Amino acid sequence: MIEALTLILTCQLLGESIVLLFGWPLPGPVLGMLLLFMLLVVRGGLAERVAETADGLLAHLPLLFIPAGVGVMVHWELLYGHWQALGAALLLGTLITLVATALAMQGTLWVVRRVQDARARS
C-alpha cells in the first residue's frame, strides 16, 4: 500500500511541478492523474496494489469535504454578501455543464453510428 500511495502522490507532485514550471493553466493534480494514467497504460494495466489503495482513498473521500464545510462556515458573511453572484455562477455553471454533456453524448452517438455503418459496409 505504501508503494502505491507513493506512486499516486509522486504523479501528483510531478503534475504540480510541471504546471508550475511551465505556467500552464491546468490544475496540477489533473496533470498528475494523466501522468498516472499514461504510466498504467504503458505498464499494461492497473496493478492490484494501486487498485486497492485507490479504493481505500475513495472509501474515505467524504472526509475531504470537511475542510470545505469549515471554510463555508468561517466565511459565511462573505458568502452571504455575494449570494446573487454565487447563485448565478452555480445556475449558469450547471446549465453549461448540462448542455456540454448533451452535446458530448450526441457526438458520441454520431461516432458510434458512423463506426457501425462502416462495419456494416465491410
Backbone as XML, in Angstrom:
<?xml version="1.0"?>
<chain id="A" units="angstrom">
  <residue number="1" name="MET">
    <atom name="N" x="0.821" y="-1.191" z="0.000"/>
    <atom name="CA" x="0.000" y="0.000" z="0.000"/>
    <atom name="C" x="0.866" y="1.256" z="0.000"/>
  </residue>
  <residue number="2" name="ILE">
    <atom name="N" x="1.975" y="1.233" z="0.716"/>
    <atom name="CA" x="2.855" y="2.400" z="0.774"/>
    <atom name="C" x="3.435" y="2.704" z="-0.603"/>
  </residue>
  <residue number="3" name="GLU">
    <atom name="N" x="3.811" y="1.654" z="-1.340"/>
    <atom name="CA" x="4.378" y="1.878" z="-2.678"/>
    <atom name="C" x="3.350" y="2.492" z="-3.606"/>
  </residue>
  <residue number="4" name="ALA">
    <atom name="N" x="2.111" y="1.994" z="-3.547"/>
    <atom name="CA" x="1.052" y="2.506" z="-4.423"/>
    <atom name="C" x="0.709" y="3.942" z="-4.068"/>
  </residue>
  <residue number="5" name="LEU">
    <atom name="N" x="0.615" y="4.241" z="-2.776"/>
    <atom name="CA" x="0.334" y="5.612" z="-2.355"/>
    <atom name="C" x="1.471" y="6.542" z="-2.753"/>
  </residue>
  <residue number="6" name="THR">
    <atom name="N" x="2.689" y="6.066" z="-2.647"/>
    <atom name="CA" x="3.841" y="6.856" z="-3.082"/>
    <atom name="C" x="3.777" y="7.121" z="-4.578"/>
  </residue>
  <residue number="7" name="LEU">
    <atom name="N" x="3.390" y="6.121" z="-5.356"/>
    <atom name="CA" x="3.254" y="6.301" z="-6.792"/>
    <atom name="C" x="2.190" y="7.347" z="-7.122"/>
  </residue>
  <residue number="8" name="ILE">
    <atom name="N" x="1.048" y="7.260" z="-6.477"/>
    <atom name="CA" x="-0.045" y="8.216" z="-6.725"/>
    <atom name="C" x="0.386" y="9.627" z="-6.354"/>
  </residue>
  <residue number="9" name="LEU">
    <atom name="N" x="0.982" y="9.786" z="-5.191"/>
    <atom name="CA" x="1.403" y="11.119" z="-4.744"/>
    <atom name="C" x="2.577" y="11.656" z="-5.558"/>
  </residue>
  <residue number="10" name="THR">
    <atom name="N" x="3.455" y="10.766" z="-6.024"/>
    <atom name="CA" x="4.563" y="11.206" z="-6.882"/>
    <atom name="C" x="4.035" y="11.735" z="-8.206"/>
  </residue>
  <residue number="11" name="CYS">
    <atom name="N" x="3.048" y="11.054" z="-8.766"/>
    <atom name="CA" x="2.448" y="11.545" z="-10.014"/>
    <atom name="C" x="1.778" y="12.897" z="-9.797"/>
  </residue>
  <residue number="12" name="GLN">
    <atom name="N" x="1.127" y="13.069" z="-8.648"/>
    <atom name="CA" x="0.515" y="14.372" z="-8.358"/>
    <atom name="C" x="1.593" y="15.446" z="-8.202"/>
  </residue>
  <residue number="13" name="LEU">
    <atom name="N" x="2.679" y="15.116" z="-7.518"/>
    <atom name="CA" x="3.778" y="16.071" z="-7.349"/>
    <atom name="C" x="4.391" y="16.444" z="-8.694"/>
  </residue>
  <residue number="14" name="LEU">
    <atom name="N" x="4.589" y="15.455" z="-9.558"/>
    <atom name="CA" x="5.118" y="15.742" z="-10.894"/>
    <atom name="C" x="4.170" y="16.650" z="-11.670"/>
  </residue>
  <residue number="15" name="GLY">
    <atom name="N" x="2.874" y="16.384" z="-11.576"/>
    <atom name="CA" x="1.890" y="17.225" z="-12.248"/>
    <atom name="C" x="1.940" y="18.655" z="-11.749"/>
  </residue>
  <residue number="16" name="GLU">
    <atom name="N" x="1.985" y="18.827" z="-10.433"/>
    <atom name="CA" x="2.074" y="20.169" z="-9.838"/>
    <atom name="C" x="3.357" y="20.868" z="-10.275"/>
  </residue>
  <residue number="17" name="SER">
    <atom name="N" x="4.459" y="20.133" z="-10.274"/>
    <atom name="CA" x="5.755" y="20.722" z="-10.637"/>
    <atom name="C" x="5.778" y="21.156" z="-12.099"/>
  </residue>
  <residue number="18" name="ILE">
    <atom name="N" x="5.250" y="20.327" z="-12.979"/>
    <atom name="CA" x="5.238" y="20.665" z="-14.401"/>
    <atom name="C" x="4.363" y="21.886" z="-14.652"/>
  </residue>
  <residue number="19" name="VAL">
    <atom name="N" x="3.211" y="21.940" z="-14.006"/>
    <atom name="CA" x="2.309" y="23.081" z="-14.178"/>
    <atom name="C" x="2.975" y="24.370" z="-13.687"/>
  </residue>
  <residue number="20" name="LEU">
    <atom name="N" x="3.624" y="24.303" z="-12.538"/>
    <atom name="CA" x="4.302" y="25.488" z="-12.014"/>
    <atom name="C" x="5.503" y="25.882" z="-12.870"/>
  </residue>
  <residue number="21" name="LEU">
    <atom name="N" x="6.231" y="24.895" z="-13.359"/>
    <atom name="CA" x="7.419" y="25.161" z="-14.163"/>
    <atom name="C" x="7.065" y="25.837" z="-15.487"/>
  </residue>
  <residue number="22" name="PHE">
    <atom name="N" x="6.037" y="25.354" z="-16.158"/>
    <atom name="CA" x="5.678" y="25.885" z="-17.465"/>
    <atom name="C" x="4.564" y="26.937" z="-17.412"/>
  </residue>
  <residue number="23" name="GLY">
    <atom name="N" x="3.952" y="27.124" z="-16.247"/>
    <atom name="CA" x="2.893" y="28.119" z="-16.112"/>
    <atom name="C" x="1.628" y="27.758" z="-16.873"/>
  </residue>
  <residue number="24" name="TRP">
    <atom name="N" x="1.335" y="26.479" z="-16.993"/>
    <atom name="CA" x="0.158" y="26.041" z="-17.732"/>
    <atom name="C" x="-1.117" y="26.316" z="-16.935"/>
  </residue>
  <residue number="25" name="PRO">
    <atom name="N" x="-2.191" y="26.699" z="-17.603"/>
    <atom name="CA" x="-3.464" y="26.952" z="-16.904"/>
    <atom name="C" x="-4.250" y="25.651" z="-16.691"/>
  </residue>
  <residue number="26" name="LEU">
    <atom name="N" x="-3.654" y="24.739" z="-15.968"/>
    <atom name="CA" x="-4.228" y="23.417" z="-15.743"/>
    <atom name="C" x="-3.936" y="23.030" z="-14.296"/>
  </residue>
  <residue number="27" name="PRO">
    <atom name="N" x="-4.916" y="22.458" z="-13.596"/>
    <atom name="CA" x="-4.631" y="22.029" z="-12.226"/>
    <atom name="C" x="-3.563" y="20.929" z="-12.211"/>
  </residue>
  <residue number="28" name="GLY">
    <atom name="N" x="-2.608" y="21.063" z="-11.318"/>
    <atom name="CA" x="-1.538" y="20.084" z="-11.200"/>
    <atom name="C" x="-2.012" y="18.668" z="-10.945"/>
  </residue>
  <residue number="29" name="PRO">
    <atom name="N" x="-3.009" y="18.460" z="-10.051"/>
    <atom name="CA" x="-3.487" y="17.100" z="-9.821"/>
    <atom name="C" x="-4.102" y="16.463" z="-11.072"/>
  </residue>
  <residue number="30" name="VAL">
    <atom name="N" x="-4.695" y="17.271" z="-11.939"/>
    <atom name="CA" x="-5.266" y="16.716" z="-13.175"/>
    <atom name="C" x="-4.141" y="16.214" z="-14.074"/>
  </residue>
  <residue number="31" name="LEU">
    <atom name="N" x="-3.081" y="17.001" z="-14.202"/>
    <atom name="CA" x="-1.937" y="16.556" z="-14.989"/>
    <atom name="C" x="-1.286" y="15.329" z="-14.348"/>
  </residue>
  <residue number="32" name="GLY">
    <atom name="N" x="-1.216" y="15.307" z="-13.022"/>
    <atom name="CA" x="-0.671" y="14.147" z="-12.320"/>
    <atom name="C" x="-1.503" y="12.898" z="-12.567"/>
  </residue>
  <residue number="33" name="MET">
    <atom name="N" x="-2.831" y="13.056" z="-12.599"/>
    <atom name="CA" x="-3.699" y="11.926" z="-12.881"/>
    <atom name="C" x="-3.485" y="11.434" z="-14.314"/>
  </residue>
  <residue number="34" name="LEU">
    <atom name="N" x="-3.282" y="12.364" z="-15.229"/>
    <atom name="CA" x="-2.995" y="11.982" z="-16.611"/>
    <atom name="C" x="-1.660" y="11.240" z="-16.702"/>
  </residue>
  <residue number="35" name="LEU">
    <atom name="N" x="-0.658" y="11.702" z="-15.961"/>
    <atom name="CA" x="0.636" y="11.015" z="-15.937"/>
    <atom name="C" x="0.493" y="9.599" z="-15.363"/>
  </residue>
  <residue number="36" name="LEU">
    <atom name="N" x="-0.282" y="9.470" z="-14.294"/>
    <atom name="CA" x="-0.524" y="8.147" z="-13.707"/>
    <atom name="C" x="-1.236" y="7.243" z="-14.703"/>
  </residue>
  <residue number="37" name="PHE">
    <atom name="N" x="-2.218" y="7.789" z="-15.409"/>
    <atom name="CA" x="-2.931" y="7.005" z="-16.418"/>
    <atom name="C" x="-1.981" y="6.528" z="-17.518"/>
  </residue>
  <residue number="38" name="MET">
    <atom name="N" x="-1.128" y="7.436" z="-18.006"/>
    <atom name="CA" x="-0.179" y="7.053" z="-19.053"/>
    <atom name="C" x="0.791" y="5.988" z="-18.547"/>
  </residue>
  <residue number="39" name="LEU">
    <atom name="N" x="1.243" y="6.116" z="-17.312"/>
    <atom name="CA" x="2.140" y="5.122" z="-16.734"/>
    <atom name="C" x="1.465" y="3.759" z="-16.653"/>
  </residue>
  <residue number="40" name="LEU">
    <atom name="N" x="0.203" y="3.742" z="-16.246"/>
    <atom name="CA" x="-0.514" y="2.478" z="-16.131"/>
    <atom name="C" x="-0.797" y="1.870" z="-17.504"/>
  </residue>
  <residue number="41" name="VAL">
    <atom name="N" x="-1.035" y="2.716" z="-18.513"/>
    <atom name="CA" x="-1.227" y="2.196" z="-19.870"/>
    <atom name="C" x="0.065" y="1.571" z="-20.377"/>
  </residue>
  <residue number="42" name="VAL">
    <atom name="N" x="1.197" y="2.241" z="-20.131"/>
    <atom name="CA" x="2.489" y="1.714" z="-20.580"/>
    <atom name="C" x="2.793" y="0.395" z="-19.869"/>
  </residue>
  <residue number="43" name="ARG">
    <atom name="N" x="2.454" y="0.315" z="-18.587"/>
    <atom name="CA" x="2.727" y="-0.909" z="-17.825"/>
    <atom name="C" x="1.770" y="-2.036" z="-18.178"/>
  </residue>
  <residue number="44" name="GLY">
    <atom name="N" x="0.687" y="-1.715" z="-18.879"/>
    <atom name="CA" x="-0.223" y="-2.754" z="-19.324"/>
    <atom name="C" x="-1.381" y="-3.038" z="-18.388"/>
  </residue>
  <residue number="45" name="GLY">
    <atom name="N" x="-1.735" y="-2.119" z="-17.545"/>
    <atom name="CA" x="-2.909" y="-2.327" z="-16.709"/>
    <atom name="C" x="-2.713" y="-1.793" z="-15.307"/>
  </residue>
  <residue number="46" name="LEU">
    <atom name="N" x="-3.755" y="-1.954" z="-14.538"/>
    <atom name="CA" x="-3.788" y="-1.448" z="-13.176"/>
    <atom name="C" x="-3.230" y="-2.510" z="-12.237"/>
  </residue>
  <residue number="47" name="ALA">
    <atom name="N" x="-2.183" y="-2.152" z="-11.529"/>
    <atom name="CA" x="-1.607" y="-3.074" z="-10.553"/>
    <atom name="C" x="-2.589" y="-3.272" z="-9.397"/>
  </residue>
  <residue number="48" name="GLU">
    <atom name="N" x="-2.594" y="-4.452" z="-8.833"/>
    <atom name="CA" x="-3.529" y="-4.777" z="-7.753"/>
    <atom name="C" x="-3.341" y="-3.848" z="-6.551"/>
  </residue>
  <residue number="49" name="ARG">
    <atom name="N" x="-2.097" y="-3.532" z="-6.218"/>
    <atom name="CA" x="-1.837" y="-2.648" z="-5.070"/>
    <atom name="C" x="-2.366" y="-1.241" z="-5.317"/>
  </residue>
  <residue number="50" name="VAL">
    <atom name="N" x="-2.212" y="-0.741" z="-6.545"/>
    <atom name="CA" x="-2.717" y="0.599" z="-6.864"/>
    <atom name="C" x="-4.243" y="0.602" z="-6.790"/>
  </residue>
  <residue number="51" name="ALA">
    <atom name="N" x="-4.878" y="-0.453" z="-7.284"/>
    <atom name="CA" x="-6.339" y="-0.550" z="-7.236"/>
    <atom name="C" x="-6.836" y="-0.573" z="-5.791"/>
  </residue>
  <residue number="52" name="GLU">
    <atom name="N" x="-6.189" y="-1.357" z="-4.943"/>
    <atom name="CA" x="-6.592" y="-1.432" z="-3.532"/>
    <atom name="C" x="-6.411" y="-0.089" z="-2.836"/>
  </residue>
  <residue number="53" name="THR">
    <atom name="N" x="-5.296" y="0.576" z="-3.107"/>
    <atom name="CA" x="-5.040" y="1.877" z="-2.485"/>
    <atom name="C" x="-6.046" y="2.915" z="-2.962"/>
  </residue>
  <residue number="54" name="ALA">
    <atom name="N" x="-6.338" y="2.924" z="-4.267"/>
    <atom name="CA" x="-7.314" y="3.873" z="-4.810"/>
    <atom name="C" x="-8.694" y="3.618" z="-4.212"/>
  </residue>
  <residue number="55" name="ASP">
    <atom name="N" x="-9.068" y="2.339" z="-4.058"/>
    <atom name="CA" x="-10.357" y="2.025" z="-3.438"/>
    <atom name="C" x="-10.404" y="2.502" z="-1.991"/>
  </residue>
  <residue number="56" name="GLY">
    <atom name="N" x="-9.291" y="2.354" z="-1.277"/>
    <atom name="CA" x="-9.228" y="2.845" z="0.097"/>
    <atom name="C" x="-9.369" y="4.355" z="0.179"/>
  </residue>
  <residue number="57" name="LEU">
    <atom name="N" x="-8.718" y="5.067" z="-0.737"/>
    <atom name="CA" x="-8.847" y="6.528" z="-0.761"/>
    <atom name="C" x="-10.277" y="6.947" z="-1.097"/>
  </residue>
  <residue number="58" name="LEU">
    <atom name="N" x="-10.885" y="6.275" z="-2.058"/>
    <atom name="CA" x="-12.260" y="6.606" z="-2.441"/>
    <atom name="C" x="-13.250" y="6.297" z="-1.322"/>
  </residue>
  <residue number="59" name="ALA">
    <atom name="N" x="-12.971" y="5.280" z="-0.531"/>
    <atom name="CA" x="-13.862" y="4.942" z="0.583"/>
    <atom name="C" x="-13.883" y="6.043" z="1.639"/>
  </residue>
  <residue number="60" name="HIS">
    <atom name="N" x="-12.776" y="6.783" z="1.743"/>
    <atom name="CA" x="-12.691" y="7.851" z="2.740"/>
    <atom name="C" x="-12.789" y="9.242" z="2.130"/>
  </residue>
  <residue number="61" name="LEU">
    <atom name="N" x="-13.267" y="9.328" z="0.912"/>
    <atom name="CA" x="-13.373" y="10.603" z="0.211"/>
    <atom name="C" x="-14.243" y="11.631" z="0.946"/>
  </residue>
  <residue number="62" name="PRO">
    <atom name="N" x="-15.348" y="11.241" z="1.598"/>
    <atom name="CA" x="-16.151" y="12.257" z="2.300"/>
    <atom name="C" x="-15.377" y="13.053" z="3.349"/>
  </residue>
  <residue number="63" name="LEU">
    <atom name="N" x="-14.315" y="12.479" z="3.904"/>
    <atom name="CA" x="-13.521" y="13.216" z="4.894"/>
    <atom name="C" x="-12.878" y="14.454" z="4.290"/>
  </residue>
  <residue number="64" name="LEU">
    <atom name="N" x="-12.642" y="14.442" z="2.966"/>
    <atom name="CA" x="-12.010" y="15.585" z="2.319"/>
    <atom name="C" x="-12.962" y="16.766" z="2.181"/>
  </residue>
  <residue number="65" name="PHE">
    <atom name="N" x="-14.269" y="16.549" z="2.397"/>
    <atom name="CA" x="-15.226" y="17.642" z="2.303"/>
    <atom name="C" x="-15.346" y="18.416" z="3.617"/>
  </residue>
  <residue number="66" name="ILE">
    <atom name="N" x="-14.799" y="17.899" z="4.692"/>
    <atom name="CA" x="-14.878" y="18.583" z="5.984"/>
    <atom name="C" x="-14.181" y="19.939" z="5.943"/>
  </residue>
  <residue number="67" name="PRO">
    <atom name="N" x="-12.958" y="20.059" z="5.413"/>
    <atom name="CA" x="-12.339" y="21.397" z="5.356"/>
    <atom name="C" x="-13.136" y="22.395" z="4.525"/>
  </residue>
  <residue number="68" name="ALA">
    <atom name="N" x="-13.777" y="21.940" z="3.455"/>
    <atom name="CA" x="-14.599" y="22.846" z="2.647"/>
    <atom name="C" x="-15.798" y="23.329" z="3.450"/>
  </residue>
  <residue number="69" name="GLY">
    <atom name="N" x="-16.412" y="22.442" z="4.200"/>
    <atom name="CA" x="-17.547" y="22.834" z="5.037"/>
    <atom name="C" x="-17.143" y="23.822" z="6.121"/>
  </residue>
  <residue number="70" name="VAL">
    <atom name="N" x="-15.970" y="23.613" z="6.711"/>
    <atom name="CA" x="-15.468" y="24.549" z="7.716"/>
    <atom name="C" x="-15.198" y="25.907" z="7.071"/>
  </residue>
  <residue number="71" name="GLY">
    <atom name="N" x="-14.639" y="25.905" z="5.854"/>
    <atom name="CA" x="-14.381" y="27.155" z="5.143"/>
    <atom name="C" x="-15.656" y="27.930" z="4.872"/>
  </residue>
  <residue number="72" name="VAL">
    <atom name="N" x="-16.727" y="27.227" z="4.522"/>
    <atom name="CA" x="-18.016" y="27.893" z="4.290"/>
    <atom name="C" x="-18.513" y="28.520" z="5.579"/>
  </residue>
  <residue number="73" name="MET">
    <atom name="N" x="-18.385" y="27.809" z="6.676"/>
    <atom name="CA" x="-18.869" y="28.354" z="7.953"/>
    <atom name="C" x="-18.030" y="29.546" z="8.412"/>
  </residue>
  <residue number="74" name="VAL">
    <atom name="N" x="-16.736" y="29.497" z="8.185"/>
    <atom name="CA" x="-15.860" y="30.591" z="8.610"/>
    <atom name="C" x="-16.128" y="31.851" z="7.784"/>
  </residue>
  <residue number="75" name="HIS">
    <atom name="N" x="-16.398" y="31.691" z="6.490"/>
    <atom name="CA" x="-16.583" y="32.833" z="5.595"/>
    <atom name="C" x="-18.046" y="33.046" z="5.233"/>
  </residue>
  <residue number="76" name="TRP">
    <atom name="N" x="-18.950" y="32.703" z="6.131"/>
    <atom name="CA" x="-20.376" y="32.802" z="5.855"/>
    <atom name="C" x="-20.802" y="34.229" z="5.515"/>
  </residue>
  <residue number="77" name="GLU">
    <atom name="N" x="-20.293" y="35.198" z="6.228"/>
    <atom name="CA" x="-20.672" y="36.598" z="5.973"/>
    <atom name="C" x="-20.289" y="37.017" z="4.558"/>
  </residue>
  <residue number="78" name="LEU">
    <atom name="N" x="-19.104" y="36.659" z="4.124"/>
    <atom name="CA" x="-18.656" y="36.991" z="2.780"/>
    <atom name="C" x="-19.528" y="36.307" z="1.726"/>
  </residue>
  <residue number="79" name="LEU">
    <atom name="N" x="-19.837" y="35.046" z="1.943"/>
    <atom name="CA" x="-20.699" y="34.321" z="1.006"/>
    <atom name="C" x="-22.102" y="34.903" z="0.974"/>
  </residue>
  <residue number="80" name="TYR">
    <atom name="N" x="-22.625" y="35.249" z="2.138"/>
    <atom name="CA" x="-23.966" y="35.827" z="2.211"/>
    <atom name="C" x="-24.015" y="37.176" z="1.504"/>
  </residue>
  <residue number="81" name="GLY">
    <atom name="N" x="-22.935" y="37.935" z="1.564"/>
    <atom name="CA" x="-22.888" y="39.237" z="0.909"/>
    <atom name="C" x="-22.859" y="39.145" z="-0.610"/>
  </residue>
  <residue number="82" name="HIS">
    <atom name="N" x="-22.457" y="38.019" z="-1.151"/>
    <atom name="CA" x="-22.362" y="37.841" z="-2.604"/>
    <atom name="C" x="-23.233" y="36.692" z="-3.093"/>
  </residue>
  <residue number="83" name="TRP">
    <atom name="N" x="-24.373" y="36.489" z="-2.441"/>
    <atom name="CA" x="-25.199" y="35.332" z="-2.777"/>
    <atom name="C" x="-25.749" y="35.401" z="-4.195"/>
  </residue>
  <residue number="84" name="GLN">
    <atom name="N" x="-26.005" y="36.619" z="-4.707"/>
    <atom name="CA" x="-26.546" y="36.717" z="-6.071"/>
    <atom name="C" x="-25.516" y="36.227" z="-7.092"/>
  </residue>
  <residue number="85" name="ALA">
    <atom name="N" x="-24.279" y="36.674" z="-6.955"/>
    <atom name="CA" x="-23.235" y="36.260" z="-7.894"/>
    <atom name="C" x="-22.970" y="34.758" z="-7.778"/>
  </residue>
  <residue number="86" name="LEU">
    <atom name="N" x="-22.934" y="34.244" z="-6.550"/>
    <atom name="CA" x="-22.723" y="32.809" z="-6.357"/>
    <atom name="C" x="-23.873" y="31.991" z="-6.944"/>
  </residue>
  <residue number="87" name="GLY">
    <atom name="N" x="-25.094" y="32.456" z="-6.721"/>
    <atom name="CA" x="-26.258" y="31.760" z="-7.277"/>
    <atom name="C" x="-26.252" y="31.761" z="-8.796"/>
  </residue>
  <residue number="88" name="ALA">
    <atom name="N" x="-25.911" y="32.908" z="-9.388"/>
    <atom name="CA" x="-25.846" y="32.986" z="-10.847"/>
    <atom name="C" x="-24.741" y="32.083" z="-11.395"/>
  </residue>
  <residue number="89" name="ALA">
    <atom name="N" x="-23.592" y="32.076" z="-10.734"/>
    <atom name="CA" x="-22.491" y="31.224" z="-11.186"/>
    <atom name="C" x="-22.875" y="29.747" z="-11.086"/>
  </residue>
  <residue number="90" name="LEU">
    <atom name="N" x="-23.533" y="29.349" z="-10.013"/>
    <atom name="CA" x="-23.969" y="27.961" z="-9.867"/>
    <atom name="C" x="-25.004" y="27.589" z="-10.920"/>
  </residue>
  <residue number="91" name="LEU">
    <atom name="N" x="-25.965" y="28.480" z="-11.151"/>
    <atom name="CA" x="-27.008" y="28.207" z="-12.130"/>
    <atom name="C" x="-26.428" y="28.129" z="-13.541"/>
  </residue>
  <residue number="92" name="LEU">
    <atom name="N" x="-25.625" y="29.114" z="-13.921"/>
    <atom name="CA" x="-25.027" y="29.110" z="-15.255"/>
    <atom name="C" x="-24.065" y="27.940" z="-15.431"/>
  </residue>
  <residue number="93" name="GLY">
    <atom name="N" x="-23.270" y="27.660" z="-14.412"/>
    <atom name="CA" x="-22.342" y="26.530" z="-14.491"/>
    <atom name="C" x="-23.073" y="25.211" z="-14.681"/>
  </residue>
  <residue number="94" name="THR">
    <atom name="N" x="-24.185" y="25.051" z="-13.978"/>
    <atom name="CA" x="-24.978" y="23.835" z="-14.118"/>
    <atom name="C" x="-25.576" y="23.733" z="-15.519"/>
  </residue>
  <residue number="95" name="LEU">
    <atom name="N" x="-26.131" y="24.829" z="-16.012"/>
    <atom name="CA" x="-26.720" y="24.815" z="-17.355"/>
    <atom name="C" x="-25.670" y="24.553" z="-18.426"/>
  </residue>
  <residue number="96" name="ILE">
    <atom name="N" x="-24.520" y="25.190" z="-18.314"/>
    <atom name="CA" x="-23.445" y="24.977" z="-19.285"/>
    <atom name="C" x="-22.980" y="23.521" z="-19.249"/>
  </residue>
  <residue number="97" name="THR">
    <atom name="N" x="-22.881" y="22.947" z="-18.059"/>
    <atom name="CA" x="-22.477" y="21.544" z="-17.925"/>
    <atom name="C" x="-23.508" y="20.614" z="-18.560"/>
  </residue>
  <residue number="98" name="LEU">
    <atom name="N" x="-24.781" y="20.902" z="-18.354"/>
    <atom name="CA" x="-25.829" y="20.075" z="-18.959"/>
    <atom name="C" x="-25.775" y="20.142" z="-20.483"/>
  </residue>
  <residue number="99" name="VAL">
    <atom name="N" x="-25.603" y="21.339" z="-21.022"/>
    <atom name="CA" x="-25.530" y="21.496" z="-22.477"/>
    <atom name="C" x="-24.288" y="20.795" z="-23.025"/>
  </residue>
  <residue number="100" name="ALA">
    <atom name="N" x="-23.154" y="20.981" z="-22.367"/>
    <atom name="CA" x="-21.914" y="20.342" z="-22.828"/>
    <atom name="C" x="-22.034" y="18.824" z="-22.775"/>
  </residue>
  <residue number="101" name="THR">
    <atom name="N" x="-22.659" y="18.296" z="-21.733"/>
    <atom name="CA" x="-22.849" y="16.855" z="-21.624"/>
    <atom name="C" x="-23.766" y="16.336" z="-22.719"/>
  </residue>
  <residue number="102" name="ALA">
    <atom name="N" x="-24.848" y="17.066" z="-22.985"/>
    <atom name="CA" x="-25.771" y="16.655" z="-24.054"/>
    <atom name="C" x="-25.065" y="16.666" z="-25.412"/>
  </residue>
  <residue number="103" name="LEU">
    <atom name="N" x="-24.283" y="17.700" z="-25.670"/>
    <atom name="CA" x="-23.554" y="17.762" z="-26.936"/>
    <atom name="C" x="-22.516" y="16.643" z="-27.044"/>
  </residue>
  <residue number="104" name="ALA">
    <atom name="N" x="-21.844" y="16.347" z="-25.940"/>
    <atom name="CA" x="-20.863" y="15.258" z="-25.949"/>
    <atom name="C" x="-21.553" y="13.918" z="-26.207"/>
  </residue>
  <residue number="105" name="MET">
    <atom name="N" x="-22.713" y="13.719" z="-25.618"/>
    <atom name="CA" x="-23.458" y="12.477" z="-25.849"/>
    <atom name="C" x="-23.900" y="12.377" z="-27.301"/>
  </residue>
  <residue number="106" name="GLN">
    <atom name="N" x="-24.365" y="13.483" z="-27.875"/>
    <atom name="CA" x="-24.759" y="13.463" z="-29.288"/>
    <atom name="C" x="-23.558" y="13.158" z="-30.176"/>
  </residue>
  <residue number="107" name="GLY">
    <atom name="N" x="-22.429" y="13.765" z="-29.872"/>
    <atom name="CA" x="-21.221" y="13.491" z="-30.641"/>
    <atom name="C" x="-20.796" y="12.044" z="-30.526"/>
  </residue>
  <residue number="108" name="THR">
    <atom name="N" x="-20.902" y="11.491" z="-29.330"/>
    <atom name="CA" x="-20.546" y="10.092" z="-29.116"/>
    <atom name="C" x="-21.472" y="9.172" z="-29.900"/>
  </residue>
  <residue number="109" name="LEU">
    <atom name="N" x="-22.760" y="9.457" z="-29.860"/>
    <atom name="CA" x="-23.709" y="8.644" z="-30.616"/>
    <atom name="C" x="-23.454" y="8.741" z="-32.118"/>
  </residue>
  <residue number="110" name="TRP">
    <atom name="N" x="-23.104" y="9.914" z="-32.596"/>
    <atom name="CA" x="-22.791" y="10.092" z="-34.013"/>
    <atom name="C" x="-21.591" y="9.236" z="-34.407"/>
  </residue>
  <residue number="111" name="VAL">
    <atom name="N" x="-20.536" y="9.271" z="-33.560"/>
    <atom name="CA" x="-19.342" y="8.465" z="-33.842"/>
    <atom name="C" x="-19.680" y="6.980" z="-33.813"/>
  </residue>
  <residue number="112" name="VAL">
    <atom name="N" x="-20.457" y="6.542" z="-32.846"/>
    <atom name="CA" x="-20.827" y="5.129" z="-32.745"/>
    <atom name="C" x="-21.604" y="4.698" z="-33.985"/>
  </residue>
  <residue number="113" name="ARG">
    <atom name="N" x="-22.542" y="5.516" z="-34.430"/>
    <atom name="CA" x="-23.311" y="5.179" z="-35.637"/>
    <atom name="C" x="-22.417" y="5.110" z="-36.870"/>
  </residue>
  <residue number="114" name="ARG">
    <atom name="N" x="-21.480" y="6.043" z="-36.969"/>
    <atom name="CA" x="-20.557" y="6.020" z="-38.115"/>
    <atom name="C" x="-19.705" y="4.745" z="-38.109"/>
  </residue>
  <residue number="115" name="VAL">
    <atom name="N" x="-19.239" y="4.352" z="-36.951"/>
    <atom name="CA" x="-18.435" y="3.131" z="-36.850"/>
    <atom name="C" x="-19.282" y="1.909" z="-37.195"/>
  </residue>
  <residue number="116" name="GLN">
    <atom name="N" x="-20.499" y="1.881" z="-36.695"/>
    <atom name="CA" x="-21.384" y="0.743" z="-37.005"/>
    <atom name="C" x="-21.695" y="0.677" z="-38.488"/>
  </residue>
  <residue number="117" name="ASP">
    <atom name="N" x="-21.931" y="1.844" z="-39.102"/>
    <atom name="CA" x="-22.181" y="1.879" z="-40.546"/>
    <atom name="C" x="-20.971" y="1.390" z="-41.322"/>
  </residue>
  <residue number="118" name="ALA">
    <atom name="N" x="-19.789" y="1.818" z="-40.906"/>
    <atom name="CA" x="-18.565" y="1.404" z="-41.585"/>
    <atom name="C" x="-18.358" y="-0.101" z="-41.455"/>
  </residue>
  <residue number="119" name="ARG">
    <atom name="N" x="-18.661" y="-0.654" z="-40.302"/>
    <atom name="CA" x="-18.513" y="-2.100" z="-40.100"/>
    <atom name="C" x="-19.553" y="-2.868" z="-40.920"/>
  </residue>
  <residue number="120" name="ALA">
    <atom name="N" x="-20.748" y="-2.309" z="-41.023"/>
    <atom name="CA" x="-21.802" y="-2.982" z="-41.773"/>
    <atom name="C" x="-21.475" y="-3.013" z="-43.259"/>
  </residue>
  <residue number="121" name="ARG">
    <atom name="N" x="-20.798" y="-1.980" z="-43.746"/>
    <atom name="CA" x="-20.440" y="-1.929" z="-45.168"/>
    <atom name="C" x="-19.300" y="-2.881" z="-45.515"/>
  </residue>
  <residue number="122" name="SER">
    <atom name="N" x="-18.445" y="-3.189" z="-44.536"/>
    <atom name="CA" x="-17.305" y="-4.055" z="-44.873"/>
    <atom name="C" x="-17.572" y="-5.500" z="-44.659"/>
  </residue>
</chain>
